[in-house]
């Protein structure tokens, strides 16, 4: 949530202000922790053009490669090999 964080208006009820603090804490924790990648089989990859610069897990990755990145045209394993 960047810089100032999530703030409820000063006139908001206490429960809403507490909720805003909890959402802010949850968001910060998500940014610090490991990120989960969506997994796809090689035959069910989403369109690379719809997800430029996205990372995905490849459930049935070839040669023990299980992460791919889209360049906006195609999916590539991190070593540059096409999925």
PDB file as gemmi writes it, atoms N, CA and C in Angstrom:
CRYST1    1.000    1.000    1.000  90.00  90.00  90.00 P 1                      
ATOM      1  N   UNK A   1       0.819  -1.174   0.000  1.00  0.00           N  
ATOM      2  CA  UNK A   1       0.000   0.000   0.000  1.00  0.00           C  
ATOM      3  C   UNK A   1       0.871   1.247   0.000  1.00  0.00           C  
ATOM      4  N   UNK A   2       2.106   1.164  -0.190  1.00  0.00           N  
ATOM      5  CA  UNK A   2       2.994   2.294  -0.354  1.00  0.00           C  
ATOM      6  C   UNK A   2       2.954   3.337   0.750  1.00  0.00           C  
ATOM      7  N   UNK A   3       3.891   4.166   0.858  1.00  0.00           N  
ATOM      8  CA  UNK A   3       4.090   5.278   1.754  1.00  0.00           C  
ATOM      9  C   UNK A   3       3.166   5.451   2.941  1.00  0.00           C  
ATOM     10  N   UNK A   4       2.071   6.170   2.762  1.00  0.00           N  
ATOM     11  CA  UNK A   4       1.207   6.564   3.870  1.00  0.00           C  
ATOM     12  C   UNK A   4       0.410   5.400   4.432  1.00  0.00           C  
ATOM     13  N   UNK A   5       0.187   4.369   3.678  1.00  0.00           N  
ATOM     14  CA  UNK A   5      -0.579   3.232   4.163  1.00  0.00           C  
ATOM     15  C   UNK A   5      -2.075   3.452   4.043  1.00  0.00           C  
ATOM     16  N   UNK A   6      -2.807   2.453   4.444  1.00  0.00           N  
ATOM     17  CA  UNK A   6      -4.256   2.490   4.382  1.00  0.00           C  
ATOM     18  C   UNK A   6      -4.790   3.180   5.625  1.00  0.00           C  
ATOM     19  N   UNK A   7      -5.603   4.187   5.429  1.00  0.00           N  
ATOM     20  CA  UNK A   7      -6.156   4.929   6.560  1.00  0.00           C  
ATOM     21  C   UNK A   7      -7.658   5.051   6.388  1.00  0.00           C  
ATOM     22  N   UNK A   8      -8.397   4.765   7.455  1.00  0.00           N  
ATOM     23  CA  UNK A   8      -9.832   5.024   7.461  1.00  0.00           C  
ATOM     24  C   UNK A   8     -10.025   6.493   7.842  1.00  0.00           C  
ATOM     25  N   UNK A   9     -11.078   7.122   7.382  1.00  0.00           N  
ATOM     26  CA  UNK A   9     -11.334   8.510   7.785  1.00  0.00           C  
ATOM     27  C   UNK A   9     -11.423   8.622   9.305  1.00  0.00           C  
ATOM     28  N   UNK A  10     -11.018   9.745   9.839  1.00  0.00           N  
ATOM     29  CA  UNK A  10     -11.044   9.958  11.293  1.00  0.00           C  
ATOM     30  C   UNK A  10     -12.445   9.806  11.859  1.00  0.00           C  
ATOM     31  N   UNK A  11     -13.451  10.044  11.037  1.00  0.00           N  
ATOM     32  CA  UNK A  11     -14.833   9.938  11.500  1.00  0.00           C  
ATOM     33  C   UNK A  11     -15.393   8.523  11.367  1.00  0.00           C  
ATOM     34  N   UNK A  12     -14.586   7.588  10.837  1.00  0.00           N  
ATOM     35  CA  UNK A  12     -15.050   6.208  10.661  1.00  0.00           C  
ATOM     36  C   UNK A  12     -15.175   5.526  12.015  1.00  0.00           C  
ATOM     37  N   UNK A  13     -16.091   4.547  12.113  1.00  0.00           N  
ATOM     38  CA  UNK A  13     -16.226   3.813  13.367  1.00  0.00           C  
ATOM     39  C   UNK A  13     -14.927   3.081  13.714  1.00  0.00           C  
ATOM     40  N   UNK A  14     -14.742   2.798  14.985  1.00  0.00           N  
ATOM     41  CA  UNK A  14     -13.528   2.131  15.452  1.00  0.00           C  
ATOM     42  C   UNK A  14     -13.255   0.813  14.760  1.00  0.00           C  
ATOM     43  N   UNK A  15     -14.311   0.021  14.506  1.00  0.00           N  
ATOM     44  CA  UNK A  15     -14.107  -1.275  13.861  1.00  0.00           C  
ATOM     45  C   UNK A  15     -13.527  -1.094  12.466  1.00  0.00           C  
ATOM     46  N   UNK A  16     -13.924  -0.030  11.752  1.00  0.00           N  
ATOM     47  CA  UNK A  16     -13.407   0.211  10.410  1.00  0.00           C  
ATOM     48  C   UNK A  16     -11.943   0.655  10.466  1.00  0.00           C  
ATOM     49  N   UNK A  17     -11.598   1.457  11.437  1.00  0.00           N  
ATOM     50  CA  UNK A  17     -10.203   1.863  11.589  1.00  0.00           C  
ATOM     51  C   UNK A  17      -9.331   0.656  11.920  1.00  0.00           C  
ATOM     52  N   UNK A  18      -9.829  -0.230  12.786  1.00  0.00           N  
ATOM     53  CA  UNK A  18      -9.083  -1.452  13.121  1.00  0.00           C  
ATOM     54  C   UNK A  18      -8.940  -2.346  11.894  1.00  0.00           C  
ATOM     55  N   UNK A  19     -10.006  -2.470  11.117  1.00  0.00           N  
ATOM     56  CA  UNK A  19      -9.959  -3.273   9.890  1.00  0.00           C  
ATOM     57  C   UNK A  19      -8.906  -2.722   8.937  1.00  0.00           C  
ATOM     58  N   UNK A  20      -8.850  -1.410   8.776  1.00  0.00           N  
ATOM     59  CA  UNK A  20      -7.855  -0.791   7.898  1.00  0.00           C  
ATOM     60  C   UNK A  20      -6.440  -1.112   8.377  1.00  0.00           C  
ATOM     61  N   UNK A  21      -6.210  -1.094   9.697  1.00  0.00           N  
ATOM     62  CA  UNK A  21      -4.884  -1.438  10.233  1.00  0.00           C  
ATOM     63  C   UNK A  21      -4.550  -2.907   9.950  1.00  0.00           C  
ATOM     64  N   UNK A  22      -5.538  -3.786  10.085  1.00  0.00           N  
ATOM     65  CA  UNK A  22      -5.303  -5.210   9.820  1.00  0.00           C  
ATOM     66  C   UNK A  22      -4.999  -5.468   8.354  1.00  0.00           C  
ATOM     67  N   UNK A  23      -5.704  -4.785   7.459  1.00  0.00           N  
ATOM     68  CA  UNK A  23      -5.436  -4.938   6.026  1.00  0.00           C  
ATOM     69  C   UNK A  23      -4.037  -4.434   5.702  1.00  0.00           C  
ATOM     70  N   UNK A  24      -3.647  -3.317   6.277  1.00  0.00           N  
ATOM     71  CA  UNK A  24      -2.300  -2.779   6.051  1.00  0.00           C  
ATOM     72  C   UNK A  24      -1.231  -3.760   6.530  1.00  0.00           C  
ATOM     73  N   UNK A  25      -1.433  -4.352   7.714  1.00  0.00           N  
ATOM     74  CA  UNK A  25      -0.469  -5.320   8.252  1.00  0.00           C  
ATOM     75  C   UNK A  25      -0.409  -6.564   7.367  1.00  0.00           C  
ATOM     76  N   UNK A  26      -1.555  -7.035   6.905  1.00  0.00           N  
ATOM     77  CA  UNK A  26      -1.596  -8.210   6.029  1.00  0.00           C  
ATOM     78  C   UNK A  26      -0.853  -7.924   4.723  1.00  0.00           C  
ATOM     79  N   UNK A  27      -1.095  -6.745   4.138  1.00  0.00           N  
ATOM     80  CA  UNK A  27      -0.444  -6.377   2.892  1.00  0.00           C  
ATOM     81  C   UNK A  27       1.079  -6.328   3.056  1.00  0.00           C  
ATOM     82  N   UNK A  28       1.538  -5.739   4.142  1.00  0.00           N  
ATOM     83  CA  UNK A  28       2.988  -5.665   4.396  1.00  0.00           C  
ATOM     84  C   UNK A  28       3.575  -7.061   4.545  1.00  0.00           C  
ATOM     85  N   UNK A  29       2.873  -7.949   5.241  1.00  0.00           N  
ATOM     86  CA  UNK A  29       3.362  -9.324   5.423  1.00  0.00           C  
ATOM     87  C   UNK A  29       3.436 -10.055   4.086  1.00  0.00           C  
ATOM     88  N   UNK A  30       2.460  -9.836   3.211  1.00  0.00           N  
ATOM     89  CA  UNK A  30       2.467 -10.477   1.899  1.00  0.00           C  
ATOM     90  C   UNK A  30       3.656 -10.015   1.072  1.00  0.00           C  
ATOM     91  N   UNK A  31       4.021  -8.773   1.187  1.00  0.00           N  
ATOM     92  CA  UNK A  31       5.139  -8.242   0.411  1.00  0.00           C  
ATOM     93  C   UNK A  31       6.481  -8.765   0.909  1.00  0.00           C  
ATOM     94  N   UNK A  32       6.577  -9.117   2.182  1.00  0.00           N  
ATOM     95  CA  UNK A  32       7.836  -9.605   2.743  1.00  0.00           C  
ATOM     96  C   UNK A  32       8.033 -11.094   2.516  1.00  0.00           C  
ATOM     97  N   UNK A  33       6.951 -11.844   2.433  1.00  0.00           N  
ATOM     98  CA  UNK A  33       7.043 -13.296   2.383  1.00  0.00           C  
ATOM     99  C   UNK A  33       7.260 -13.838   0.981  1.00  0.00           C  
ATOM    100  N   UNK A  34       7.446 -15.148   0.903  1.00  0.00           N  
ATOM    101  CA  UNK A  34       7.583 -15.793  -0.404  1.00  0.00           C  
ATOM    102  C   UNK A  34       6.315 -15.584  -1.223  1.00  0.00           C  
ATOM    103  N   UNK A  35       6.488 -15.409  -2.509  1.00  0.00           N  
ATOM    104  CA  UNK A  35       5.353 -15.213  -3.392  1.00  0.00           C  
ATOM    105  C   UNK A  35       5.003 -16.534  -4.063  1.00  0.00           C  
ATOM    106  N   UNK A  36       3.729 -16.867  -4.072  1.00  0.00           N  
ATOM    107  CA  UNK A  36       3.261 -18.092  -4.703  1.00  0.00           C  
ATOM    108  C   UNK A  36       2.975 -17.821  -6.175  1.00  0.00           C  
ATOM    109  N   UNK A  37       3.483 -18.689  -7.030  1.00  0.00           N  
ATOM    110  CA  UNK A  37       3.226 -18.564  -8.463  1.00  0.00           C  
ATOM    111  C   UNK A  37       2.058 -19.454  -8.858  1.00  0.00           C  
ATOM    112  N   UNK A  38       1.254 -19.009  -9.790  1.00  0.00           N  
ATOM    113  CA  UNK A  38       0.198 -19.852 -10.349  1.00  0.00           C  
ATOM    114  C   UNK A  38       0.867 -20.922 -11.196  1.00  0.00           C  
ATOM    115  N   UNK A  39       0.382 -22.162 -11.094  1.00  0.00           N  
ATOM    116  CA  UNK A  39       0.991 -23.282 -11.814  1.00  0.00           C  
ATOM    117  C   UNK A  39       0.134 -23.693 -13.007  1.00  0.00           C  
ATOM    118  N   UNK A  40       0.808 -23.991 -14.108  1.00  0.00           N  
ATOM    119  CA  UNK A  40       0.151 -24.426 -15.336  1.00  0.00           C  
ATOM    120  C   UNK A  40       0.948 -25.571 -15.930  1.00  0.00           C  
ATOM    121  N   UNK A  41       0.262 -26.467 -16.641  1.00  0.00           N  
ATOM    122  CA  UNK A  41       0.991 -27.463 -17.424  1.00  0.00           C  
ATOM    123  C   UNK A  41       1.466 -26.777 -18.703  1.00  0.00           C  
ATOM    124  N   UNK A  42       2.435 -27.375 -19.366  1.00  0.00           N  
ATOM    125  CA  UNK A  42       2.962 -26.760 -20.589  1.00  0.00           C  
ATOM    126  C   UNK A  42       1.891 -26.602 -21.659  1.00  0.00           C  
ATOM    127  N   UNK A  43       0.906 -27.490 -21.665  1.00  0.00           N  
ATOM    128  CA  UNK A  43      -0.144 -27.422 -22.691  1.00  0.00           C  
ATOM    129  C   UNK A  43      -1.280 -26.477 -22.312  1.00  0.00           C  
ATOM    130  N   UNK A  44      -1.258 -25.934 -21.098  1.00  0.00           N  
ATOM    131  CA  UNK A  44      -2.343 -25.058 -20.653  1.00  0.00           C  
ATOM    132  C   UNK A  44      -1.832 -23.693 -20.187  1.00  0.00           C  
ATOM    133  N   UNK A  45      -0.694 -23.277 -20.714  1.00  0.00           N  
ATOM    134  CA  UNK A  45      -0.141 -21.977 -20.332  1.00  0.00           C  
ATOM    135  C   UNK A  45      -1.078 -20.866 -20.808  1.00  0.00           C  
ATOM    136  N   UNK A  46      -1.232 -19.793 -20.017  1.00  0.00           N  
ATOM    137  CA  UNK A  46      -2.038 -18.665 -20.492  1.00  0.00           C  
ATOM    138  C   UNK A  46      -1.312 -17.969 -21.648  1.00  0.00           C  
ATOM    139  N   UNK A  47      -2.038 -17.141 -22.369  1.00  0.00           N  
ATOM    140  CA  UNK A  47      -1.421 -16.426 -23.490  1.00  0.00           C  
ATOM    141  C   UNK A  47      -0.341 -15.478 -22.967  1.00  0.00           C  
ATOM    142  N   UNK A  48       0.855 -15.620 -23.493  1.00  0.00           N  
ATOM    143  CA  UNK A  48       1.978 -14.772 -23.065  1.00  0.00           C  
ATOM    144  C   UNK A  48       1.689 -13.304 -23.323  1.00  0.00           C  
ATOM    145  N   UNK A  49       0.971 -13.005 -24.393  1.00  0.00           N  
ATOM    146  CA  UNK A  49       0.659 -11.612 -24.725  1.00  0.00           C  
ATOM    147  C   UNK A  49      -0.228 -10.958 -23.675  1.00  0.00           C  
ATOM    148  N   UNK A  50      -1.019 -11.754 -22.980  1.00  0.00           N  
ATOM    149  CA  UNK A  50      -1.897 -11.212 -21.938  1.00  0.00           C  
ATOM    150  C   UNK A  50      -1.171 -11.007 -20.612  1.00  0.00           C  
ATOM    151  N   UNK A  51       0.061 -11.508 -20.507  1.00  0.00           N  
ATOM    152  CA  UNK A  51       0.791 -11.460 -19.238  1.00  0.00           C  
ATOM    153  C   UNK A  51       2.270 -11.115 -19.433  1.00  0.00           C  
ATOM    154  N   UNK A  52       2.587  -9.977 -20.076  1.00  0.00           N  
ATOM    155  CA  UNK A  52       4.008  -9.648 -20.270  1.00  0.00           C  
ATOM    156  C   UNK A  52       4.728  -9.475 -18.943  1.00  0.00           C  
ATOM    157  N   UNK A  53       5.918 -10.027 -18.876  1.00  0.00           N  
ATOM    158  CA  UNK A  53       6.813  -9.957 -17.713  1.00  0.00           C  
ATOM    159  C   UNK A  53       6.276 -10.685 -16.478  1.00  0.00           C  
ATOM    160  N   UNK A  54       5.303 -11.572 -16.667  1.00  0.00           N  
ATOM    161  CA  UNK A  54       4.766 -12.365 -15.554  1.00  0.00           C  
ATOM    162  C   UNK A  54       5.598 -13.626 -15.361  1.00  0.00           C  
ATOM    163  N   UNK A  55       5.619 -14.109 -14.136  1.00  0.00           N  
ATOM    164  CA  UNK A  55       6.242 -15.388 -13.802  1.00  0.00           C  
ATOM    165  C   UNK A  55       5.153 -16.399 -13.499  1.00  0.00           C  
ATOM    166  N   UNK A  56       5.344 -17.639 -13.940  1.00  0.00           N  
ATOM    167  CA  UNK A  56       4.437 -18.733 -13.609  1.00  0.00           C  
ATOM    168  C   UNK A  56       5.252 -19.965 -13.250  1.00  0.00           C  
ATOM    169  N   UNK A  57       4.627 -20.860 -12.510  1.00  0.00           N  
ATOM    170  CA  UNK A  57       5.225 -22.170 -12.255  1.00  0.00           C  
ATOM    171  C   UNK A  57       4.771 -23.096 -13.378  1.00  0.00           C  
ATOM    172  N   UNK A  58       5.671 -23.934 -13.854  1.00  0.00           N  
ATOM    173  CA  UNK A  58       5.345 -24.901 -14.902  1.00  0.00           C  
ATOM    174  C   UNK A  58       5.324 -26.271 -14.232  1.00  0.00           C  
ATOM    175  N   UNK A  59       4.117 -26.786 -14.021  1.00  0.00           N  
ATOM    176  CA  UNK A  59       3.947 -28.022 -13.256  1.00  0.00           C  
ATOM    177  C   UNK A  59       4.702 -29.200 -13.864  1.00  0.00           C  
ATOM    178  N   UNK A  60       4.736 -29.262 -15.177  1.00  0.00           N  
ATOM    179  CA  UNK A  60       5.416 -30.376 -15.851  1.00  0.00           C  
ATOM    180  C   UNK A  60       6.627 -29.859 -16.634  1.00  0.00           C  
ATOM    181  N   UNK A  61       7.381 -28.964 -16.004  1.00  0.00           N  
ATOM    182  CA  UNK A  61       8.532 -28.355 -16.659  1.00  0.00           C  
ATOM    183  C   UNK A  61       9.550 -29.372 -17.142  1.00  0.00           C  
ATOM    184  N   UNK A  62      10.109 -29.108 -18.288  1.00  0.00           N  
ATOM    185  CA  UNK A  62      11.095 -30.005 -18.891  1.00  0.00           C  
ATOM    186  C   UNK A  62      12.470 -29.806 -18.265  1.00  0.00           C  
ATOM    187  N   UNK A  63      13.209 -30.882 -18.101  1.00  0.00           N  
ATOM    188  CA  UNK A  63      14.590 -30.796 -17.627  1.00  0.00           C  
ATOM    189  C   UNK A  63      14.709 -30.147 -16.262  1.00  0.00           C  
ATOM    190  N   UNK A  64      13.779 -30.416 -15.379  1.00  0.00           N  
ATOM    191  CA  UNK A  64      13.786 -29.886 -14.011  1.00  0.00           C  
ATOM    192  C   UNK A  64      13.687 -28.363 -13.976  1.00  0.00           C  
ATOM    193  N   UNK A  65      13.073 -27.782 -15.001  1.00  0.00           N  
ATOM    194  CA  UNK A  65      12.813 -26.339 -15.023  1.00  0.00           C  
ATOM    195  C   UNK A  65      11.339 -26.139 -14.694  1.00  0.00           C  
ATOM    196  N   UNK A  66      11.064 -25.320 -13.703  1.00  0.00           N  
ATOM    197  CA  UNK A  66       9.681 -25.186 -13.241  1.00  0.00           C  
ATOM    198  C   UNK A  66       9.211 -23.742 -13.099  1.00  0.00           C  
ATOM    199  N   UNK A  67       9.965 -22.790 -13.619  1.00  0.00           N  
ATOM    200  CA  UNK A  67       9.552 -21.388 -13.593  1.00  0.00           C  
ATOM    201  C   UNK A  67       9.738 -20.829 -15.000  1.00  0.00           C  
ATOM    202  N   UNK A  68       8.715 -20.064 -15.446  1.00  0.00           N  
ATOM    203  CA  UNK A  68       8.793 -19.457 -16.775  1.00  0.00           C  
ATOM    204  C   UNK A  68       8.391 -17.988 -16.675  1.00  0.00           C  
ATOM    205  N   UNK A  69       8.898 -17.196 -17.619  1.00  0.00           N  
ATOM    206  CA  UNK A  69       8.578 -15.766 -17.699  1.00  0.00           C  
ATOM    207  C   UNK A  69       8.071 -15.468 -19.103  1.00  0.00           C  
ATOM    208  N   UNK A  70       7.105 -14.551 -19.185  1.00  0.00           N  
ATOM    209  CA  UNK A  70       6.580 -14.130 -20.480  1.00  0.00           C  
ATOM    210  C   UNK A  70       7.336 -12.888 -20.939  1.00  0.00           C  
ATOM    211  N   UNK A  71       7.686 -12.869 -22.215  1.00  0.00           N  
ATOM    212  CA  UNK A  71       8.280 -11.652 -22.783  1.00  0.00           C  
ATOM    213  C   UNK A  71       7.230 -10.864 -23.556  1.00  0.00           C  
ATOM    214  N   UNK A  72       5.964 -11.236 -23.399  1.00  0.00           N  
ATOM    215  CA  UNK A  72       4.880 -10.582 -24.103  1.00  0.00           C  
ATOM    216  C   UNK A  72       4.534 -11.250 -25.415  1.00  0.00           C  
ATOM    217  N   UNK A  73       5.374 -12.209 -25.817  1.00  0.00           N  
ATOM    218  CA  UNK A  73       5.133 -12.959 -27.051  1.00  0.00           C  
ATOM    219  C   UNK A  73       5.083 -14.456 -26.787  1.00  0.00           C  
ATOM    220  N   UNK A  74       5.991 -14.936 -25.947  1.00  0.00           N  
ATOM    221  CA  UNK A  74       6.083 -16.368 -25.646  1.00  0.00           C  
ATOM    222  C   UNK A  74       6.554 -16.557 -24.210  1.00  0.00           C  
ATOM    223  N   UNK A  75       6.438 -17.799 -23.726  1.00  0.00           N  
ATOM    224  CA  UNK A  75       6.918 -18.157 -22.386  1.00  0.00           C  
ATOM    225  C   UNK A  75       8.287 -18.795 -22.514  1.00  0.00           C  
ATOM    226  N   UNK A  76       9.201 -18.405 -21.616  1.00  0.00           N  
ATOM    227  CA  UNK A  76      10.555 -18.946 -21.615  1.00  0.00           C  
ATOM    228  C   UNK A  76      10.929 -19.366 -20.205  1.00  0.00           C  
ATOM    229  N   UNK A  77      11.645 -20.492 -20.111  1.00  0.00           N  
ATOM    230  CA  UNK A  77      12.240 -20.852 -18.823  1.00  0.00           C  
ATOM    231  C   UNK A  77      13.301 -19.805 -18.506  1.00  0.00           C  
ATOM    232  N   UNK A  78      13.718 -19.742 -17.271  1.00  0.00           N  
ATOM    233  CA  UNK A  78      14.669 -18.709 -16.858  1.00  0.00           C  
ATOM    234  C   UNK A  78      16.030 -18.840 -17.534  1.00  0.00           C  
ATOM    235  N   UNK A  79      16.322 -20.007 -18.102  1.00  0.00           N  
ATOM    236  CA  UNK A  79      17.595 -20.167 -18.835  1.00  0.00           C  
ATOM    237  C   UNK A  79      17.482 -19.731 -20.295  1.00  0.00           C  
ATOM    238  N   UNK A  80      16.302 -19.212 -20.692  1.00  0.00           N  
ATOM    239  CA  UNK A  80      16.114 -18.724 -22.050  1.00  0.00           C  
ATOM    240  C   UNK A  80      15.515 -19.726 -23.008  1.00  0.00           C  
ATOM    241  N   UNK A  81      15.326 -20.957 -22.580  1.00  0.00           N  
ATOM    242  CA  UNK A  81      14.730 -21.999 -23.425  1.00  0.00           C  
ATOM    243  C   UNK A  81      13.225 -21.792 -23.503  1.00  0.00           C  
ATOM    244  N   UNK A  82      12.662 -21.901 -24.689  1.00  0.00           N  
ATOM    245  CA  UNK A  82      11.211 -21.759 -24.859  1.00  0.00           C  
ATOM    246  C   UNK A  82      10.478 -22.888 -24.156  1.00  0.00           C  
ATOM    247  N   UNK A  83       9.342 -22.560 -23.557  1.00  0.00           N  
ATOM    248  CA  UNK A  83       8.521 -23.582 -22.904  1.00  0.00           C  
ATOM    249  C   UNK A  83       7.806 -24.365 -23.995  1.00  0.00           C  
TER     250      UNK A  83                                                      
END                                                                             
